[in-house]
Amino acid sequence: QVQLVESGGGLVQAGGSPRLSCAASGRTFNRYAMGWFRQAPGKQRDVVAGISWSGDTTNYSDSVKGRLIISRDNANNTVYLQMNSLQREDTAVYYCAAARAPYGVGSAARCEYGSWGQGTQVTVSS
């Protein structure tokens, strides 16, 4: 069973560039794809970005492509989400997710992921 702990959220001004981190433990991190999701009040949880087990492949939702960057450090069991040019519409709880099966591509499909962190709130102020 994998444990995921997010950090790095908070109150950010529009245009800011915070970085979220997700520390993983409990299984072999470098064999599993990872993803970031977000959920705004009253809305469903949607994928933001995914990264393959090796880090060679990344996928993004159209709404964040070019502004948010997912990366991973397999030596330190951590996945990151660099957030740039934040907009008020990016306000949400951000969740880290780990794939159910090894050697995945980090797709945008929610069904690929089976473990979730507790989430970290990101609030963008104008």
C-alpha positions in Angstrom: 0.0 0.0 0.0 1.4 3.3 -1.0 1.2 6.4 1.1 1.2 9.9 -0.5 1.7 13.2 1.3 1.3 16.5 -0.6 2.8 19.8 0.4 3.4 23.3 -1.1 -0.1 24.6 -1.4 -1.5 27.8 0.1 -2.6 31.3 -0.9 -0.9 32.5 -4.0 -1.3 35.7 -6.0 -2.4 35.5 -9.6 0.6 35.0 -11.9 2.5 33.3 -9.1 4.6 30.1 -9.5 4.4 27.7 -6.5 5.6 24.1 -6.6 3.7 21.3 -5.1 5.4 18.2 -3.9 4.2 14.7 -3.2 6.3 12.3 -1.1 5.6 8.6 -1.7 6.3 5.7 0.6 5.3 2.0 1.0 6.2 0.5 -2.3 8.7 0.8 -5.1 8.1 4.3 -6.4 10.0 4.1 -9.6 7.8 1.4 -11.1 4.6 3.4 -11.0 3.1 6.2 -13.0 2.0 9.2 -11.0 -0.5 11.9 -11.5 -1.9 15.2 -10.2 -5.6 15.9 -10.0 -7.6 18.8 -8.7 -11.1 19.5 -7.4 -12.7 22.9 -7.2 -15.7 23.5 -4.9 -18.8 21.9 -6.4 -16.9 20.3 -9.2 -15.7 16.8 -9.9 -12.0 15.7 -9.5 -10.2 16.1 -12.8 -6.8 15.2 -14.0 -4.2 17.9 -14.3 -1.1 16.0 -15.3 0.4 12.5 -15.4 3.9 11.2 -15.7 5.1 7.7 -16.7 7.0 5.4 -14.3 10.3 6.3 -16.0 9.5 10.0 -16.3 9.9 9.9 -20.1 6.2 10.6 -20.9 4.0 13.3 -19.5 0.3 14.2 -20.2 -1.6 17.3 -19.4 -5.2 18.6 -19.5 -5.8 21.3 -22.1 -6.5 23.8 -19.4 -3.0 23.7 -17.9 -0.9 22.7 -20.8 2.0 25.1 -21.1 1.6 26.5 -17.6 2.0 23.5 -15.2 4.8 21.0 -15.4 4.9 17.6 -13.8 8.2 15.9 -12.9 9.5 13.2 -10.7 12.6 12.4 -8.7 12.8 8.6 -8.4 15.8 8.7 -6.2 13.8 10.6 -3.6 10.4 9.1 -4.2 8.8 12.4 -5.0 6.7 13.9 -7.7 6.3 17.6 -8.3 3.9 20.0 -10.0 5.5 23.3 -11.0 2.7 25.8 -11.3 3.3 28.9 -13.5 1.1 31.9 -14.4 -1.6 30.9 -12.0 -5.1 32.1 -12.6 -8.1 32.3 -10.2 -9.6 29.3 -12.1 -6.7 27.2 -10.8 -8.0 27.5 -7.2 -8.7 24.0 -6.0 -7.6 21.1 -3.8 -4.8 19.4 -5.5 -4.3 15.6 -5.1 -1.4 13.4 -5.8 -2.2 10.0 -7.2 -0.3 6.8 -7.8 -1.1 4.2 -10.5 -2.7 0.9 -9.7 -0.3 -1.2 -11.8 3.4 -0.8 -12.6 5.0 0.5 -15.7 2.1 2.8 -16.7 2.3 5.8 -19.0 0.7 8.3 -16.6 -2.5 8.9 -18.7 -5.3 11.3 -18.1 -7.6 8.4 -17.2 -8.7 8.4 -13.6 -9.1 4.7 -13.6 -5.3 4.2 -14.0 -4.8 5.6 -10.4 -5.7 3.7 -7.2 -4.0 5.6 -4.4 -4.5 9.2 -3.3 -3.0 11.7 -1.0 -5.0 13.9 1.4 -4.8 16.9 -0.9 -3.4 20.4 -0.6 -5.4 23.6 -1.1 -4.2 26.1 -3.6 -6.0 29.4 -3.6 -5.2 32.0 -6.2 -6.0 35.6 -5.3 -6.3 38.5 -7.8 
